[in-house]
């Protein structure tokens, strides 16, 4: 009696070396948490964002952070680093800004 319908499947999967790989939401969550913890100290948050950028660059060079995630994180970091202190809370409160897939608005070309 060797037949059993709940036996193990013998599909081969590519082994993932790092089972704890971060996905897009985790990278964004870390950035957002850092900003929200420093909501009243934009300059302190900017220092920490610059530190995060170093980690992103390292993760990208090691192949842990995909190019599309890095571009999205860098785009958000650029806005947070270059905004005035009075604009800081506007970015933090903008839920669309923190969603995966957010892209900066394209300015219309006036020729």
ABEGO torsion letter per residue (X at the ends): XABBAABBBBBBBBBBABAABBBAAAAAAAAAAAAAAAAABAAAAAAAAAAAAAAAAAAAAAGABBAAAAAAAAAAAAAAAABBAAAAAAAAABAAAABBGBBBBBBBBBX
